[in-house]
Each structure stands twice: as C-alpha cells, then as structure tokens.
Amino acid sequence: MNIKVKSIIFAVFLATIPVLITMNIYITKFSERSIELIKENVIIAAKDQSTHLEDFFDQRLINLNVISNMPITHDFLDDFNNNILDKSEEMKFRRKIIFDILNLRQQEQAYLVKTSLISKDNTIIASSDGNSVGNKAVFDKNDIIKFNNKEIVITDIIENEKFNNGEKSAIIAIPIFFEDEYQGIIESVINMQYFEKVVNEVHFFNTGEIIVMDSRGTVAATISDYLNENIYNIDKPNTLEEEWRNIDFKNNSSGLIEYSIDEIEKIGYFYKIPNSNWVVLSVVEWSEFKDPLNESINIMFFMSIIISAVVSITYILIINFFSKPIYGLLNSIREIKKGNYKSRFIYNIKDEFGEISQAFNELMDEILKNKMQLKLSEESYRVIMEQTDDIIFQWDINSDIISYSDNWNHKFNYKLNSQGKDLRTLNIIYEEDREKFNSIIAEIKNTNEYRECEVRLRKNYNGEYIWCKVRINLILDDNNKPIKAIGLITDIDNEKRENEKLIFKAERDSLTEIYNKITAQNMIEEYINKSKKDDRHALFIIDIDDFKSINDNLGHLTGDSVLKDISIKITEIFNENSIIGRIGGDEFIVFLKSIQSDEFVCEKANELVSGFRENYTGEDGVYKVSGSIGIAMYPKGGLNFEQLFLSADKALYFAKKQGKDTYYISNV
C-alpha cells in the first residue's frame, strides 16, 4: 500500500474521528448537563415545598405557643387540673374568653378545623368546637410520653369517621408546662387544603409533580394520576413501593430516588420536613430528558456524516495536488539510495515545492562535495595510521563506551575481544595505575578540559606491561556539554625505563645500590614532616669498626665486598617499612618507621650486631667484621632529621666508647 492510498485512508479517518469525538463529547456533556439540570430542578422543587411546609408547621407552633403562654390559659388549666370547681362562674368566663380566642384563630385560617386546650389527663377542656369539650383527645401513650419530654407532636394523617367526619386531617400539638411540670396540651387540627393549594401552584417541567405524605405513605396532597391515596397502595405495576421501603429516613432525611410506574421511568427527590415525619417528594419523568437527547443525537449523526464527507473529499483533493511532486522527490531519493548522487529533483514552479527542490539539489551538491572530501580524508588517515604505532581511541561519554583503532593488535600482541567496553573494565591497566586513570576520567567529565596521564598497559597474556602516555581531548555539543573524547595512546616504555634507570642511579649508592645519603635524608625528612604527634620511629647510624684496616690489610676490593655484604644483611633485617641508605665510606643509616615498642628496636639492633659477629672475611675467612650502632628515638631524640641524626651520632660515639661491636640507644 503506497503513501497515496494510506493518505486517503488517513484523510477519511482524520475527517471522521474528530467529528465522532466531538459528537460524543457534545452528547456526553449535553446528557450530563441535562441530568444535572433535571436533578437540580427536582431537588429545588422538593426543598422549596418542604420549606413552605416547614414554615407552615412552624407558624402553627408559634400560634399555639402564643395561646399557651397567655395567663388566662395558665389559670384556667391550673384550676381544672387542681379540681378547683367552686369558681364555676369564673371558670365559665375564662372558658368563654379562651373559646373566643381559639374561634378567632380558626376563622382567620380556612385550613384550621379546630384548636383545643387539653388537660394533663388528656381531656379537652376548651375548644373552638364546643362539641369537643369534655371528650378525650386522640393522643396515644407514645404521644403522651413525648409531651412529658417537652416534645411537639405532628401526627400522621387521620382518616376516621369519628374524627372530623372522616376528612383527612392531622394534629399539631405542643405540651404546656408550669414551673417545669407538665400541665396539658394545646392542639390544632388541620385539613389538607393548604397542602393541596401548595401542590397545585407548583409547575416545573411538563411532567413535574409534587407529593406531600406522612410517615406511613398516606398522601396529603398531589396532582399525580397514579399516587392518590397511599404510596404502598398503587394499582399499577411499579418499583416505587420497594424503593421507598429501602429508604432509611432516620439517617437519610433527603435524597434522589429513581423508579417506574406503569413502565414510565421517573426520577424524584424526597425531603423529610424537620420536627415531623412528613415527606415532600418531587418527581419528573425521564422522558423529558431522553426525547430531546435522542433528537439531538439524530441531528448530530446526520451532521457528522455530512461534515465527514466534505472534509474527506477536501483532503483527497489536497493529497492528489501534493502527491505528484512528492513522488518526483521520492524517485530522486531512490536513485541516490542506489548510489547515483548526481540525481536531482526537478520542479520548476515557484512555490514551496520549488523551494524544496532547490534546497534538496543544493544539499545533494554539498553532500557530493563532502563525500569526495571524506574519501580523501579517509585515505589520508589510512596512510597516517600505517606510519605510526600510536593507537587512537574514541570514548562516547554518554554511553561510557570506548572503541580503538586497528593497530591495537599490532602494539599489544593480543586482540581486544571486549571491544565496546571502557578501559576501566577491561583489566588491562596495571593495578597501581588504575586510580590515576580513573581520576583523570572523572576530571574530564567535571572540567571539560584536556587531560593526559602515564599508565602501564598489559602488553600480552603473559602479564607483561609497558608504559604508555594517554592523551584525551573533548568534543562538545551545542550546549557546551562533552559528548565524545578522542584519545591517543603512545608507547613511552623505553623512554620511561631509561628515565627510571637514571632516577635509580641518581638516588642509589653506586656500590651497594641502597639509597645514597641525599636521597635517604630527603625521604626521612619527608616522612617525619608527615608524621603525627603520637607516631614513634627510630633512626639507626651504623659504623663498621676498623674498616680502614680491612682496606689496608685486605685491599679495597675486599673492603667493597664487605660493604656490599653488610648492605645486604641490613636489608634482610629491616623490611620494606624502613629507609636504608649509605651515608659515608663505612657508615649506613636506617630509619625504622612506626615502631610499636622499645623492645622491637632492641630486637632489631641485636639482630644487626649478631649479623656483624657472624661475618668474616679475608682469604682464610678468619678476619672478623664488627659494627657499632647508635640509635635515636622519634620524637624523644628529636623532632626533625637534624636533631635525630645528632642524637643517633652521639649514641654511636657511646657505643664505640663501650668497646665497639654493640649498640647504644640515646636517652636524650
């Protein structure tokens, strides 16, 4: 499948997918917003009506409180509760006043059936309905308990032929207390007129409904065709009854509810009125949302088809317009890929493709020129590399990988099979030089500067090493950060070994090959300067007794042989933790580092004296060689070389004074 076909397919997808995504987002957002809007309106309607009803109940309670707090109410109720009947005329007068007050309240409020004053034995003692006086109130034991606990009572709907002629009614009642003692009740009996008025005045959506009901599901007022009497007595198939039973009104005083009646899906919001068990339910049919949504989806679907078709056709025309010069450019690239760097893209129209054609052809001219220059450079590099033993390596800093030139094998007599690993992991650097090499690698990374060092590299598999100088230069990127390093490995083994020989000759005594006086003194001074206060060292000055007589009697060659033997003996006794040197014709010096005890110094001195006593020379091997030793301790005998030497020299003097062939430790 070529790019043109792919482009057309891509164009169709490019035209269709954004439209589908946009349509999906629009429908989703529209759906979400519509659902939110319906829920908000249902919630607002329920809360608004519950507020009206709550205010209604609160106002009734306020009116009852006003009447209950009147002095005449207190006096009348107190006399009745205490059976003070000798004031019958006064009792009638008070009852008449209370009746007028209660009757006036009833006339002002059409929904008020009657208001009554009830004694603490649950007897109606005054009422706007005179026929009720003397009757027992309808409150049960639970209501009386609430009254005694100073709680108000708003009853469920009462439907009883003996009460208000069977008309739906409810009672709002509050207890009356004198001096914190229960005395009686004042109640108002209300009909459903107010609730019906409220329900009929509310209009939201086309199918919006408000239902007011008590805790038992008895409907006080509604405009619903299905829910007229009781929520648990609906004569159509529904899920409302089950959903309503599952609501925990004690812990959830409000919330959304979804259900269906007669296959009509609905969503509602219930709100429990405070201080009562009455509930307001606002309901709307889901179809109010789904019908407009389905219509919008159909419109969007047809619009998406039209838009996709228009965009696809436009894309196809554009692709056809641009594909011809693209294919021309592609053919030129194919020719170049085959090796024909003289192939060019010809396009003579002055537009963007014309600029591309010109830029491409100029680029190919430059590439052809650079290719020729590169070929010449590679040939020059090959000739140079054939004439030199130096090894060139390239270090990729980011990947930490090093590659080497081919003459590595010639120089080091083995093939570096681990090509691609860095020098630090190849185990070809002499162990003592690895830290030095690692340090310059770290410096290069941190400073971006040229570095060089001298290290020993493994020459072959036999464990031989040669000295090489490693030089490294950096290549930086556009951000001045190092990305590569070009290095040169030069064989300096012969030069290095010649220098070491010269240094050895300069530092060593030519006869014994131990350190000469200057070198030994410098090394001792340097070590003392680096010592800490708690360090302890010992300086030995060793003098061969009567060495002049050996030279005079046995000859200088024998004397030289004696000096060599003694230097070997000293070297055997004192290990590498010592500095040993010859400081005169027949004098030697030993600096013993970091001694642990005076006994250790004496032990070494005794070994040395014993070694002298075992040494004989001459043709018959009977000419005894002896030596005297002076010892000074650091820091007791001196804090620098000069002080230590003077102390040891004095000790040597005392050793010779004691008869030679012994040692003496300075007490200074």
Sequence and secondary structure as in RCSB ss.txt:
>XXXX:A:sequence
MNIKVKSIIFAVFLATIPVLITMNIYITKFSERSIELIKENVIIAAKDQSTHLEDFFDQRLINLNVISNMPITHD
FLDDFNNNILDKSEEMKFRRKIIFDILNLRQQEQAYLVKTSLISKDNTIIASSDGNSVGNKAVFDKNDIIKFNNK
EIVITDIIENEKFNNGEKSAIIAIPIFFEDEYQGIIESVINMQYFEKVVNEVHFFNTGEIIVMDSRGTVAATISD
YLNENIYNIDKPNTLEEEWRNIDFKNNSSGLIEYSIDEIEKIGYFYKIPNSNWVVLSVVEWSEFKDPLNESINIM
FFMSIIISAVVSITYILIINFFSKPIYGLLNSIREIKKGNYKSRFIYNIKDEFGEISQAFNELMDEILKNKMQLK
LSEESYRVIMEQTDDIIFQWDINSDIISYSDNWNHKFNYKLNSQGKDLRTLNIIYEEDREKFNSIIAEIKNTNEY
RECEVRLRKNYNGEYIWCKVRINLILDDNNKPIKAIGLITDIDNEKRENEKLIFKAERDSLTEIYNKITAQNMIE
EYINKSKKDDRHALFIIDIDDFKSINDNLGHLTGDSVLKDISIKITEIFNENSIIGRIGGDEFIVFLKSIQSDEF
VCEKANELVSGFRENYTGEDGVYKVSGSIGIAMYPKGGLNFEQLFLSADKALYFAKKQGKDTYYISNV
>XXXX:A:secstr
  HHHHHHHHHHHHHHHHHHHHHHHHHHHHHHHHHHHHHHHHHHHHHHHHHHHHHHHHHHHHHHHHHHTSHHHHH
HHHHHHTT  TTHHHHHHHHHHHHHHHHHHHHH TTEEEEEEEETTSBEEEESSGGGTTSB    HHHHHHHHTT
  EE   B BTTBGGG  BEEEEEEEEETTEEEEEEEEEE SHHHHHHHHH   TTT EEEEE TT BEEEE  S
S SSBTT  SS BSHHHHHHT  TTT SEEEEEEEETTEEEEEEEEE TTSS EEEEEEETHHHHHHHHHHHHHH
HHHHHHHHHHHHHHHHHHHHHHHHHHHHHHHHHHHHHTT TT      SSSHHHHHHHHHHHHHHHHHHHHHHHH
HHHHHHHHHHHT   EEEEEETTTTEEEE TTHHHHHSS  TTTTS GGGTT B GGGHHHHHHHHHHHHHH   
EEEEEEEE STTS EEEEEEEEEEEE TTS EEEEEEEEEE HHHHHHHHHHHHHHHB TTT SB HHHHHHHHH
HHHHT  TT  EEEEEEEETTHHHHHHHH HHHHHHHHHHHHHHHHHHS TTEEEEE SSSEEEEEE S   HHH
HHHHHHHHHHHHHT EESSSS EE  EEEEEEEETTT SSHHHHHHHHHHHHHHHHHTTSSSEEE   
